[in-house]
Amino acid sequence: MLGRICLISLLFFVPSATAQIGSPPAYPQAEVRMQLPPPVSSMGLPNVVGAAELSNYLRGDITFSGGYINNLYPGSGNRTIDDSTFSFQPGLSMDRTTDRIHETLRYAPAFDYYSPNGSLNTVNQTGNADFQYRFTPYATLFIGDSATKTSTTWSQPLPSGSVSGNLPPTSPGFIAPFAPQISNNAYAQFAWQLARNSMIGLGGNATFLDYYKPSQAQGLFDSNSRSGSAYYTQRFGSRQYIGGLYQYSLILATPVSTTGPANTNLDAHNFLGFYTIYFQPSLSVSLGAGSQDYNLTQSSIKPIRAWAPIAVGSIGWQVPRASFALNYSRLVTEGEGIIGAYTSNAGNLSTQLQLSPHWIATISGTYSQFTPVSEFVMNSTPGGHTLSFAGMLERRLGVNLTLSVRYQYLHQNYLGIASIASSPESSRETASITYHLSRLLGR
């Protein structure tokens, strides 16, 4: 319901806004146009180096990978199970730009094979789309969606490498090694620069996580979240931004098994003040702090309502040969896959360095810690943490070929989740070769 309200609000708000700002301010656009500060942006911080990909191209790629997984089933009994993996992944993407529109699309299935545990062979799918429409140089609509269907933790890069500076409605929680799941994340945002140094905006976000094979996800919980936000920001000089954000979020956790405990609902009103400074166009630092009014309900307990502090912070830096992105967030939320309300402290890191014209190194990591706000929620875990790390070295072999090696590491510790209690660590080493093709759109 909240998602529909946000979309309806955008539809009514956008036409009236564009009608009022049909005549832009009488200043040079490069001098007047404001940045979208990370605490209110739906997009991630820039973290890619090397030559920028050209727009208006249709691209295809084929990747062949081979690797080895240490501890295939974290926590399965008293001994670890290792396995070799092989993967074939075709991909198709498009990037199109006009005077007002920028749209990107990508779809990439993956065919994964395991030896000797061939029963794990599977087909995974990922897709994402992003769309921007500029009504005027000072009013822009952003819409995006990403979807994943997978049956294994290692079918996707872990961590993903994407770092955002905003306030997340939910935090990544327990990672189920081989529980088939479908996830989706959709967002919409409208940013309108009212005057030379003033901007307002609206946003909406909807996510879900569904474990569609209950027999392989016992004790886990599906999650469904909706959020809507409104913000105002003021620019001082050309580099400093100060503003305020209001966000409402609603998160529902549902047991995978029909015989599991009752659902939980967590709705929260978040009030955040933030400050962003751009030391250079390529370097930004953001800090935000505020308060959260949350209400947790479950049929087996009395509603729990309280106030809690919230905070966000981020650093983004990008030059032609290097990039660095770091974020931190603290709020009361529900972790994906687990039930109950938790104080979440989470951080993400991504850095990339172009060592030479043909070599690129990438490091990314994520850490999240959950502390329950109440011990009375039925079947809630006493808390825990997740740590993941990835390092990659990539070599360009001519125009169309890329060779890469990657190392991924996962550590989880959640009291009350027996499946990872005895052996909470797992890692994977892979080598891949990718063939790239591209074609100019319209030819």
C-alpha positions, -999 to +999 in steps of 0.1 A: +000+000+000+028+024+009+045+017-024+013+026-043+010+059-023+046+068-031+042+062-068+009+081-069+025+110-051+053+110-076+028+110-105+009+140-091+040+158-080+061+155-111+038+173-136+031+202-113+068+206-105+079+205-141+052+231-150+066+255-124+102+251-133+099+253-171+121+284-171+154+276-154+174+301-134+193+326-154+227+312-145+252+289-163+241+253-157+275+241-147+276+267-119+240+263-107+231+226-109+233+209-075+247+175-066+225+148-051+241+143-017+248+106-008+224+105+023+194+111+000+206+094-032+191+061-044+223+054-065+255+040-052+288+059-048+310+059-079+335+031-077+347+022-112+381+031-127+395+029-162+381+042-194+344+050-191+321+029-212+305+048-241+267+052-242+244+041-270+259+006-272+245-029-271+270-052-254+273-090-249+298-111-230+304-147-222+323-158-190+338-192-183+349-198-147+364-226-126+370-226-089+371-244-056+348-239-025+362-246+009+335-256+033+306-260+009+280-263+037+291-240+066+281-258+098+271-291+083+282-316+110+317-320+125+336-319+092+338-296+062+328-305+027+348-291-002+339-290-039+350-279-073+328-256-094+325-247-130+303-219-145+292-206-178+276-172-178+264-153-209+253-116-205+235-090-225+234-052-216+224-019-232+233+017-224+213+044-242+215+081-237+196+110-253+192+147-243+167+138-216+170+100-211+196+077-197+187+040-195+207+009-188+196-027-189+214-060-181+204-097-180+228-125-171+219-161-164+245-184-149+249-222-154+267-236-124+281-271-121+296-289-090+319-319-087+315-343-071+283-329-056+264-328-089+230-326-072+238-289-066+240-281-104+217-252-110+207-222-133+208-188-117+195-155-131+201-118-125+187-087-141+187-050-135+174-018-151+180+019-144+162+048-160+167+085-156+145+112-172+153+149-170+122+170-173+144+201-172+181+206-163+169+210-127+143+182-123+151+145-127+132+113-122+152+081-113+137+046-115+154+013-110+149-024-103+172-054-097+161-090-094+180-122-086+170-159-086+197-181-071+202-213-052+237-207-037+255-180-018+285-182-043+265-177-075+269-139-072+299-117-062+301-116-024+301-088-014+285-071-044+309-041-044+281-016-045+283+011-017+255+035-010+255+065+013+218+065+022+197+052+051+188+015+043+153+003+053+167-032+059+201-046+064+216-078+049+213-105+076+220-142+077+233-156+044+219-191+037+246-211+018+223-233-004+188-221+002+171-213-032+158-177-031+143-149-051+151-113-043+140-080-058+148-044-051+129-015-068+133+022-062+119+055-075+132+090-068+123+125-080+148+154-074+138+190-080+161+220-076+138+248-065+164+276-067+201+282-071+209+266-038+178+247-027+165+212-036+137+189-025+128+154-034+107+123-029+116+087-029+102+052-026+117+017-022+103-018-022+123-051-016+115-087-009+134-119-002+116-152-007+130-187+001+109-206-024+119-241-012+110-244+025+126-278+029+160-262+023+154-231+044+141-244+077+143-218+105+146-189+081+122-161+073+110-144+042+111-106+043+091-078+026+098-041+030+084-008+018+097+027+024+089+062+014+109+094+020+110+132+015+140+155+019+152+191+017+188+202+012+204+236+010+238+243-006+263+268+009+289+281-014+296+255-041+308+225-020+287+222+012+252+208+016+230+206+047+196+190+048+169+169+065+153+136+056+121+119+068+117+082+060+089+058+068+096+021+065+075-010+070+091-045+072+073-078+074+091-111+083+072-143+075+083-179+085+092-200+055+074-230+071+037-227+076+042-243+111+067-216+121+061-188+146+039-158+139+048-130+116+065-098+128+059-063+116+083-035+122+073+000+112+096+030+118+096+068+114+132+080+108+143+116+111+178+124+099+198+156+096+229+154+073+259+173+061+279+167+029+311+184+018+327+181-016+364+188-011+368+182-048+343+172-074+358+137-070+358+136-032+328+137-009+323+132+028+288+128+044+276+126+080+241+122+093+224+116+126+189+116+140+162+097+158+139+068+150+105+060+164+098+023+158+070-001+166+074-039+166+043-061+166+038-099+168+007-118+178+024-136+207+036-104+225+026-069+234+036-043+208+071-028+215+075+009+208+106+030+215+129+057+203+165+050+191+194+070+177+203+065+140+234+075+121+249+073+086+282+082+071+300+078+038+332+087+019+334+086-019+365+093-040+370+087-077+398+097-101+406+081-135+430+055-120+415+049-085+383+049-065+373+044-028+338+041-013+330+035+024+298+037+043+283+031+078+248+030+091+231+024+125+194+019+129+168-005+143+157-028+115+150-064+106+178-085+091+170-105+060+164-142+068+160-136+105+130-125+127+127-097+152+139-061+156+176-055+159+200-026+163+221-029+132+256-016+128+267-021+092+295-010+069+306-015+033+339-009+016+349-009-021+381+002-036+396-002-071+430+007-085+442+006-121+478-007-117+486-003-154+467+001-187+459-036-186+457-044-148+430-035-123+428-046-087+395-046-067+389-051-030+354-050-013+340-060+020+310-058+042+303-062+080+270-062+098+262-068+135+228-073+150+218-069+186+181-077+195+161-048+210+138-073+228+142-108+241+105-115+240+101-119+203+092-156+195+120-175+177+143-144+174+180-151+173+201-137+202+220-117+175+252-121+156+273-108+128+282-114+091+316-106+076+324-110+039+354-100+018+364-103-018+396-095-037+400-096-075+428-090-100+418-084-136+440-084-167+429-071-201+440-093-230+435-072-260+402-055-270+378-084-264+393-107-237+396-103-199+412-127-175+405-124-138+412-143-105+390-138-074+391-148-037+359-146-016+355-152+021+324-155+043+322-157+081+289-158+101+282-162+137+245-162+149+236-177+182+205-199+178+211-208+141+225-243+143+234-246+106+265-225+111+273-230+147+301-256+143+318-242+112+309-206+104+335-199+077+336-206+040+357-193+011+360-196-027+388-192-052+380-188-089+396-179-122+376-166-151+380-156-187+355-133-204+349-125-241+333-091-248+313-079-279+298-045-285+277-028-312+266+008-316+229+011-313+211+019-346+237+002-367 
